[in-house]
């Protein structure tokens, strides 16, 4: 079994699998918010939140909130995965 920097091949494979799973989740949420909401804007506009149609809200503010959440979620979870699998970068 080949090791890289003291990390076993199985650990690196598990790390990569977790990375792919997180990236896939992030891209699916991004796709839904970006394209599916825009495709169904007429139907979404029948839902009213705080006096604004939901389709308008998602285009104006909601999508931006989701995108910022995706960035923080990805960074937080990747840092946790880095520590879990022992591949975190050293602080200088």
N, CA, C and O atoms as CSV, one atom per row, in Angstrom:
chain,resi,resn,atom,element,x,y,z
A,1,UNK,N,N,0.842,-1.177,0.000
A,1,UNK,CA,C,0.000,0.000,0.000
A,1,UNK,C,C,0.886,1.238,0.000
A,1,UNK,O,O,1.763,1.389,0.850
A,2,UNK,N,N,0.645,2.124,-0.967
A,2,UNK,CA,C,1.445,3.332,-1.098
A,2,UNK,C,C,0.906,4.419,-0.179
A,2,UNK,O,O,-0.305,4.626,-0.092
A,3,UNK,N,N,1.812,5.111,0.505
A,3,UNK,CA,C,1.413,6.201,1.390
A,3,UNK,C,C,1.997,7.505,0.879
A,3,UNK,O,O,3.102,7.532,0.337
A,4,UNK,N,N,1.267,8.558,1.050
A,4,UNK,CA,C,1.693,9.880,0.647
A,4,UNK,C,C,1.700,10.766,1.881
A,4,UNK,O,O,0.648,11.034,2.461
A,5,UNK,N,N,2.880,11.221,2.283
A,5,UNK,CA,C,3.027,12.062,3.471
A,5,UNK,C,C,2.428,11.398,4.702
A,5,UNK,O,O,1.834,12.074,5.542
A,6,UNK,N,N,2.573,10.107,4.817
A,6,UNK,CA,C,2.090,9.391,5.989
A,6,UNK,C,C,0.598,9.136,5.984
A,6,UNK,O,O,0.049,8.723,7.005
A,7,UNK,N,N,-0.078,9.367,4.870
A,7,UNK,CA,C,-1.525,9.145,4.775
A,7,UNK,C,C,-1.752,7.952,3.859
A,7,UNK,O,O,-1.212,7.890,2.755
A,8,UNK,N,N,-2.553,7.012,4.326
A,8,UNK,CA,C,-2.773,5.801,3.534
A,8,UNK,C,C,-3.639,6.076,2.310
A,8,UNK,O,O,-4.364,7.069,2.244
A,9,UNK,N,N,-3.543,5.178,1.357
A,9,UNK,CA,C,-4.313,5.285,0.120
A,9,UNK,C,C,-5.810,5.232,0.412
A,9,UNK,O,O,-6.589,5.942,-0.224
A,10,UNK,N,N,-6.216,4.404,1.360
A,10,UNK,CA,C,-7.635,4.291,1.704
A,10,UNK,C,C,-8.172,5.604,2.284
A,10,UNK,O,O,-9.294,6.014,1.985
A,11,UNK,N,N,-7.357,6.252,3.114
A,11,UNK,CA,C,-7.759,7.535,3.701
A,11,UNK,C,C,-7.901,8.588,2.616
A,11,UNK,O,O,-8.855,9.365,2.630
A,12,UNK,N,N,-6.962,8.624,1.677
A,12,UNK,CA,C,-7.045,9.588,0.584
A,12,UNK,C,C,-8.253,9.325,-0.307
A,12,UNK,O,O,-8.888,10.267,-0.782
A,13,UNK,N,N,-8.577,8.055,-0.539
A,13,UNK,CA,C,-9.756,7.723,-1.337
A,13,UNK,C,C,-11.038,8.144,-0.615
A,13,UNK,O,O,-11.963,8.655,-1.246
A,14,UNK,N,N,-11.097,7.934,0.692
A,14,UNK,CA,C,-12.262,8.357,1.475
A,14,UNK,C,C,-12.381,9.881,1.459
A,14,UNK,O,O,-13.483,10.421,1.368
A,15,UNK,N,N,-11.250,10.566,1.548
A,15,UNK,CA,C,-11.241,12.028,1.497
A,15,UNK,C,C,-11.761,12.519,0.147
A,15,UNK,O,O,-12.571,13.444,0.082
A,16,UNK,N,N,-11.289,11.892,-0.926
A,16,UNK,CA,C,-11.727,12.285,-2.262
A,16,UNK,C,C,-13.226,12.027,-2.445
A,16,UNK,O,O,-13.928,12.838,-3.049
A,17,UNK,N,N,-13.709,10.909,-1.928
A,17,UNK,CA,C,-15.134,10.591,-2.022
A,17,UNK,C,C,-15.968,11.637,-1.286
A,17,UNK,O,O,-17.008,12.062,-1.789
A,18,UNK,N,N,-15.525,12.056,-0.101
A,18,UNK,CA,C,-16.227,13.097,0.662
A,18,UNK,C,C,-16.185,14.423,-0.088
A,18,UNK,O,O,-17.168,15.163,-0.096
A,19,UNK,N,N,-15.056,14.723,-0.714
A,19,UNK,CA,C,-14.907,15.947,-1.491
A,19,UNK,C,C,-15.868,15.958,-2.678
A,19,UNK,O,O,-16.531,16.964,-2.930
A,20,UNK,N,N,-15.944,14.856,-3.398
A,20,UNK,CA,C,-16.849,14.758,-4.550
A,20,UNK,C,C,-18.308,14.873,-4.102
A,20,UNK,O,O,-19.112,15.525,-4.768
A,21,UNK,N,N,-18.647,14.249,-2.992
A,21,UNK,CA,C,-20.017,14.305,-2.483
A,21,UNK,C,C,-20.400,15.753,-2.133
A,21,UNK,O,O,-21.491,16.203,-2.484
A,22,UNK,N,N,-19.520,16.473,-1.452
A,22,UNK,CA,C,-19.783,17.857,-1.073
A,22,UNK,C,C,-19.883,18.752,-2.310
A,22,UNK,O,O,-20.772,19.600,-2.391
A,23,UNK,N,N,-18.989,18.569,-3.260
A,23,UNK,CA,C,-19.011,19.359,-4.485
A,23,UNK,C,C,-20.284,19.097,-5.283
A,23,UNK,O,O,-20.878,20.028,-5.828
A,24,UNK,N,N,-20.705,17.835,-5.355
A,24,UNK,CA,C,-21.931,17.480,-6.067
A,24,UNK,C,C,-23.142,18.145,-5.413
A,24,UNK,O,O,-23.985,18.716,-6.106
A,25,UNK,N,N,-23.232,18.076,-4.090
A,25,UNK,CA,C,-24.326,18.726,-3.376
A,25,UNK,C,C,-24.345,20.225,-3.665
A,25,UNK,O,O,-25.401,20.794,-3.941
A,26,UNK,N,N,-23.188,20.854,-3.601
A,26,UNK,CA,C,-23.085,22.294,-3.822
A,26,UNK,C,C,-23.530,22.657,-5.235
A,26,UNK,O,O,-24.258,23.632,-5.422
A,27,UNK,N,N,-23.105,21.887,-6.226
A,27,UNK,CA,C,-23.480,22.182,-7.605
A,27,UNK,C,C,-24.964,21.936,-7.872
A,27,UNK,O,O,-25.575,22.659,-8.659
A,28,UNK,N,N,-25.541,20.939,-7.236
A,28,UNK,CA,C,-26.976,20.679,-7.411
A,28,UNK,C,C,-27.790,21.841,-6.848
A,28,UNK,O,O,-28.719,22.318,-7.500
A,29,UNK,N,N,-27.450,22.299,-5.647
A,29,UNK,CA,C,-28.173,23.434,-5.056
A,29,UNK,C,C,-27.990,24.667,-5.928
A,29,UNK,O,O,-28.951,25.395,-6.173
A,30,UNK,N,N,-26.778,24.912,-6.397
A,30,UNK,CA,C,-26.511,26.054,-7.271
A,30,UNK,C,C,-27.363,25.972,-8.537
A,30,UNK,O,O,-27.966,26.967,-8.940
A,31,UNK,N,N,-27.420,24.802,-9.164
A,31,UNK,CA,C,-28.189,24.620,-10.393
A,31,UNK,C,C,-29.674,24.877,-10.167
A,31,UNK,O,O,-30.320,25.560,-10.961
A,32,UNK,N,N,-30.208,24.331,-9.088
A,32,UNK,CA,C,-31.629,24.505,-8.794
A,32,UNK,C,C,-31.958,25.982,-8.583
A,32,UNK,O,O,-32.931,26.494,-9.137
A,33,UNK,N,N,-31.139,26.663,-7.778
A,33,UNK,CA,C,-31.408,28.078,-7.487
A,33,UNK,C,C,-31.232,28.931,-8.742
A,33,UNK,O,O,-32.000,29.869,-8.955
A,34,UNK,N,N,-30.245,28.627,-9.568
A,34,UNK,CA,C,-29.956,29.444,-10.737
A,34,UNK,C,C,-30.932,29.201,-11.881
A,34,UNK,O,O,-31.491,30.149,-12.434
A,35,UNK,N,N,-31.140,27.936,-12.238
A,35,UNK,CA,C,-31.902,27.633,-13.447
A,35,UNK,C,C,-33.339,27.181,-13.193
A,35,UNK,O,O,-34.249,27.600,-13.908
A,36,UNK,N,N,-33.552,26.358,-12.215
A,36,UNK,CA,C,-34.903,25.840,-11.978
A,36,UNK,C,C,-35.820,26.957,-11.495
A,36,UNK,O,O,-36.962,27.055,-11.945
A,37,UNK,N,N,-35.341,27.793,-10.591
A,37,UNK,CA,C,-36.166,28.916,-10.118
A,37,UNK,C,C,-36.502,29.861,-11.270
A,37,UNK,O,O,-37.627,30.354,-11.353
A,38,UNK,N,N,-35.551,30.118,-12.152
A,38,UNK,CA,C,-35.808,30.999,-13.297
A,38,UNK,C,C,-36.784,30.353,-14.275
A,38,UNK,O,O,-37.603,31.049,-14.874
A,39,UNK,N,N,-36.711,29.059,-14.442
A,39,UNK,CA,C,-37.596,28.347,-15.364
A,39,UNK,C,C,-39.038,28.360,-14.866
A,39,UNK,O,O,-39.970,28.468,-15.662
A,40,UNK,N,N,-39.222,28.251,-13.554
A,40,UNK,CA,C,-40.556,28.206,-12.970
A,40,UNK,C,C,-40.957,29.536,-12.329
A,40,UNK,O,O,-41.704,29.541,-11.351
A,41,UNK,N,N,-40.480,30.654,-12.855
A,41,UNK,CA,C,-40.728,31.943,-12.231
A,41,UNK,C,C,-42.221,32.283,-12.194
A,41,UNK,O,O,-42.684,32.873,-11.218
A,42,UNK,N,N,-42.972,31.931,-13.215
A,42,UNK,CA,C,-44.412,32.231,-13.212
A,42,UNK,C,C,-45.128,31.495,-12.092
A,42,UNK,O,O,-45.960,32.071,-11.390
A,43,UNK,N,N,-44.805,30.235,-11.930
A,43,UNK,CA,C,-45.423,29.458,-10.861
A,43,UNK,C,C,-44.980,29.956,-9.483
A,43,UNK,O,O,-45.777,30.012,-8.547
A,44,UNK,N,N,-43.703,30.313,-9.372
A,44,UNK,CA,C,-43.184,30.811,-8.096
A,44,UNK,C,C,-43.796,32.162,-7.725
A,44,UNK,O,O,-43.928,32.479,-6.543
A,45,UNK,N,N,-44.162,32.946,-8.717
A,45,UNK,CA,C,-44.748,34.256,-8.434
A,45,UNK,C,C,-46.130,34.158,-7.805
A,45,UNK,O,O,-46.631,35.157,-7.287
A,46,UNK,N,N,-46.764,32.991,-7.832
A,46,UNK,CA,C,-48.058,32.832,-7.161
A,46,UNK,C,C,-47.889,32.774,-5.639
A,46,UNK,O,O,-48.851,32.963,-4.895
A,47,UNK,N,N,-46.664,32.514,-5.187
A,47,UNK,CA,C,-46.352,32.508,-3.753
A,47,UNK,C,C,-45.876,33.910,-3.379
A,47,UNK,O,O,-44.968,34.448,-4.012
A,48,UNK,N,N,-46.478,34.493,-2.367
A,48,UNK,CA,C,-46.126,35.857,-1.954
A,48,UNK,C,C,-45.500,35.807,-0.564
A,48,UNK,O,O,-46.067,35.234,0.367
A,49,UNK,N,N,-44.311,36.422,-0.438
A,49,UNK,CA,C,-43.596,36.493,0.841
A,49,UNK,C,C,-43.324,37.961,1.142
A,49,UNK,O,O,-42.670,38.644,0.355
A,50,UNK,N,N,-43.815,38.443,2.261
A,50,UNK,CA,C,-43.653,39.843,2.670
A,50,UNK,C,C,-44.097,40.811,1.581
A,50,UNK,O,O,-43.495,41.871,1.411
A,51,UNK,N,N,-45.137,40.460,0.848
A,51,UNK,CA,C,-45.679,41.328,-0.178
A,51,UNK,C,C,-44.993,41.248,-1.527
A,51,UNK,O,O,-45.390,41.949,-2.459
A,52,UNK,N,N,-43.972,40.412,-1.656
A,52,UNK,CA,C,-43.258,40.267,-2.926
A,52,UNK,C,C,-43.493,38.879,-3.498
A,52,UNK,O,O,-43.535,37.905,-2.747
A,53,UNK,N,N,-43.647,38.768,-4.810
A,53,UNK,CA,C,-43.757,37.440,-5.424
A,53,UNK,C,C,-42.455,36.666,-5.215
A,53,UNK,O,O,-41.369,37.240,-5.296
A,54,UNK,N,N,-42.565,35.364,-4.948
A,54,UNK,CA,C,-41.393,34.554,-4.622
A,54,UNK,C,C,-40.390,34.510,-5.773
A,54,UNK,O,O,-39.183,34.508,-5.529
A,55,UNK,N,N,-40.858,34.476,-7.017
A,55,UNK,CA,C,-39.948,34.481,-8.170
A,55,UNK,C,C,-39.111,35.742,-8.218
A,55,UNK,O,O,-37.912,35.688,-8.490
A,56,UNK,N,N,-39.741,36.881,-7.952
A,56,UNK,CA,C,-39.015,38.151,-7.904
A,56,UNK,C,C,-38.008,38.149,-6.751
A,56,UNK,O,O,-36.864,38.575,-6.907
A,57,UNK,N,N,-38.456,37.661,-5.590
A,57,UNK,CA,C,-37.591,37.633,-4.414
A,57,UNK,C,C,-36.348,36.773,-4.669
A,57,UNK,O,O,-35.236,37.162,-4.312
A,58,UNK,N,N,-36.542,35.601,-5.289
A,58,UNK,CA,C,-35.400,34.715,-5.559
A,58,UNK,C,C,-34.434,35.366,-6.536
A,58,UNK,O,O,-33.220,35.208,-6.407
A,59,UNK,N,N,-34.958,36.090,-7.506
A,59,UNK,CA,C,-34.085,36.761,-8.465
A,59,UNK,C,C,-33.362,37.948,-7.870
A,59,UNK,O,O,-32.199,38.196,-8.188
A,60,UNK,N,N,-34.049,38.687,-7.004
A,60,UNK,CA,C,-33.471,39.913,-6.466
A,60,UNK,C,C,-32.549,39.671,-5.278
A,60,UNK,O,O,-31.467,40.253,-5.200
A,61,UNK,N,N,-32.977,38.808,-4.345
A,61,UNK,CA,C,-32.198,38.642,-3.118
A,61,UNK,C,C,-31.987,37.188,-2.723
A,61,UNK,O,O,-30.918,36.828,-2.231
A,62,UNK,N,N,-32.968,36.375,-2.926
A,62,UNK,CA,C,-32.913,35.002,-2.435
A,62,UNK,C,C,-31.755,34.198,-2.996
A,62,UNK,O,O,-31.074,33.479,-2.265
A,63,UNK,N,N,-31.535,34.323,-4.297
A,63,UNK,CA,C,-30.438,33.559,-4.903
A,63,UNK,C,C,-29.090,34.010,-4.351
A,63,UNK,O,O,-28.204,33.185,-4.130
A,64,UNK,N,N,-28.929,35.311,-4.127
A,64,UNK,CA,C,-27.665,35.811,-3.572
A,64,UNK,C,C,-27.428,35.271,-2.166
A,64,UNK,O,O,-26.301,34.923,-1.814
A,65,UNK,N,N,-28.477,35.203,-1.369
A,65,UNK,CA,C,-28.361,34.659,-0.013
A,65,UNK,C,C,-27.943,33.193,-0.080
A,65,UNK,O,O,-27.076,32.753,0.675
A,66,UNK,N,N,-28.561,32.441,-0.984
A,66,UNK,CA,C,-28.217,31.018,-1.129
A,66,UNK,C,C,-26.777,30.862,-1.600
A,66,UNK,O,O,-26.070,29.982,-1.109
A,67,UNK,N,N,-26.326,31.684,-2.531
A,67,UNK,CA,C,-24.957,31.584,-3.041
A,67,UNK,C,C,-23.933,31.862,-1.948
A,67,UNK,O,O,-22.929,31.158,-1.845
A,68,UNK,N,N,-24.176,32.877,-1.135
A,68,UNK,CA,C,-23.263,33.173,-0.026
A,68,UNK,C,C,-23.265,32.021,0.974
A,68,UNK,O,O,-22.211,31.639,1.482
A,69,UNK,N,N,-24.449,31.463,1.261
A,69,UNK,CA,C,-24.538,30.309,2.154
A,69,UNK,C,C,-23.755,29.129,1.585
A,69,UNK,O,O,-23.071,28.430,2.332
A,70,UNK,N,N,-23.845,28.894,0.269
A,70,UNK,CA,C,-23.097,27.799,-0.355
A,70,UNK,C,C,-21.595,27.972,-0.171
A,70,UNK,O,O,-20.890,27.000,0.103
A,71,UNK,N,N,-21.104,29.186,-0.316
A,71,UNK,CA,C,-19.669,29.440,-0.148
A,71,UNK,C,C,-19.223,29.120,1.274
A,71,UNK,O,O,-18.235,28.413,1.472
A,72,UNK,N,N,-19.950,29.639,2.266
A,72,UNK,CA,C,-19.577,29.397,3.653
A,72,UNK,C,C,-19.736,27.922,4.020
A,72,UNK,O,O,-18.901,27.369,4.735
A,73,UNK,N,N,-20.792,27.288,3.541
A,73,UNK,CA,C,-21.012,25.868,3.823
A,73,UNK,C,C,-19.869,25.025,3.248
A,73,UNK,O,O,-19.336,24.150,3.930
A,74,UNK,N,N,-19.498,25.292,1.996
A,74,UNK,CA,C,-18.424,24.530,1.361
A,74,UNK,C,C,-17.107,24.720,2.111
A,74,UNK,O,O,-16.398,23.750,2.377
A,75,UNK,N,N,-16.781,25.963,2.452
A,75,UNK,CA,C,-15.523,26.229,3.163
A,75,UNK,C,C,-15.511,25.554,4.529
A,75,UNK,O,O,-14.512,24.938,4.903
A,76,UNK,N,N,-16.598,25.659,5.276
A,76,UNK,CA,C,-16.683,25.053,6.605
A,76,UNK,C,C,-16.562,23.528,6.529
A,76,UNK,O,O,-15.808,22.922,7.290
A,77,UNK,N,N,-17.300,22.921,5.614
A,77,UNK,CA,C,-17.282,21.455,5.504
A,77,UNK,C,C,-15.941,20.942,4.972
A,77,UNK,O,O,-15.480,19.883,5.400
A,78,UNK,N,N,-15.310,21.667,4.054
A,78,UNK,CA,C,-14.011,21.226,3.549
A,78,UNK,C,C,-12.943,21.336,4.632
A,78,UNK,O,O,-12.076,20.468,4.730
A,79,UNK,N,N,-12.993,22.383,5.441
A,79,UNK,CA,C,-12.056,22.485,6.562
A,79,UNK,C,C,-12.258,21.326,7.528
A,79,UNK,O,O,-11.288,20.757,8.027
A,80,UNK,N,N,-13.511,20.974,7.795
A,80,UNK,CA,C,-13.800,19.839,8.679
A,80,UNK,C,C,-13.294,18.537,8.068
A,80,UNK,O,O,-12.728,17.703,8.775
A,81,UNK,N,N,-13.492,18.352,6.762
A,81,UNK,CA,C,-12.998,17.140,6.094
A,81,UNK,C,C,-11.476,17.094,6.090
A,81,UNK,O,O,-10.885,16.029,6.274
A,82,UNK,N,N,-10.838,18.246,5.881
A,82,UNK,CA,C,-9.375,18.285,5.906
A,82,UNK,C,C,-8.844,17.801,7.251
A,82,UNK,O,O,-7.904,17.008,7.309
A,83,UNK,N,N,-9.451,18.284,8.326
A,83,UNK,CA,C,-9.020,17.862,9.661
A,83,UNK,C,C,-9.358,16.398,9.917
A,83,UNK,O,O,-8.554,15.665,10.492
A,84,UNK,N,N,-10.531,15.977,9.496
A,84,UNK,CA,C,-10.971,14.592,9.712
A,84,UNK,C,C,-10.023,13.584,9.046
A,84,UNK,O,O,-9.706,12.545,9.623
A,85,UNK,N,N,-9.579,13.903,7.832
A,85,UNK,CA,C,-8.732,12.966,7.084
A,85,UNK,C,C,-7.243,13.282,7.202
A,85,UNK,O,O,-6.419,12.606,6.585
A,86,UNK,N,N,-6.892,14.293,7.980
A,86,UNK,CA,C,-5.490,14.586,8.239
A,86,UNK,C,C,-4.747,15.224,7.090
A,86,UNK,O,O,-3.544,15.004,6.942
A,87,UNK,N,N,-5.425,16.011,6.269
A,87,UNK,CA,C,-4.773,16.649,5.126
A,87,UNK,C,C,-4.833,18.169,5.215
A,87,UNK,O,O,-4.654,18.853,4.207
A,88,UNK,N,N,-5.084,18.712,6.416
A,88,UNK,CA,C,-5.187,20.166,6.558
A,88,UNK,C,C,-3.826,20.814,6.353
A,88,UNK,O,O,-2.779,20.216,6.601
A,89,UNK,N,N,-3.880,22.054,5.892
A,89,UNK,CA,C,-2.660,22.809,5.669
A,89,UNK,C,C,-2.157,23.366,6.991
A,89,UNK,O,O,-2.939,23.671,7.891
A,90,UNK,N,N,-0.845,23.492,7.091
A,90,UNK,CA,C,-0.248,24.034,8.316
A,90,UNK,C,C,-0.358,25.552,8.308
A,90,UNK,O,O,-0.192,26.193,7.271
A,91,UNK,N,N,-0.636,26.111,9.465
A,91,UNK,CA,C,-0.694,27.558,9.616
A,91,UNK,C,C,0.722,28.094,9.779
A,91,UNK,O,O,1.559,27.470,10.431
A,92,UNK,N,N,0.983,29.248,9.186
A,92,UNK,CA,C,2.311,29.855,9.305
A,92,UNK,C,C,2.327,30.922,10.334
A,92,UNK,O,O,3.366,31.541,10.566
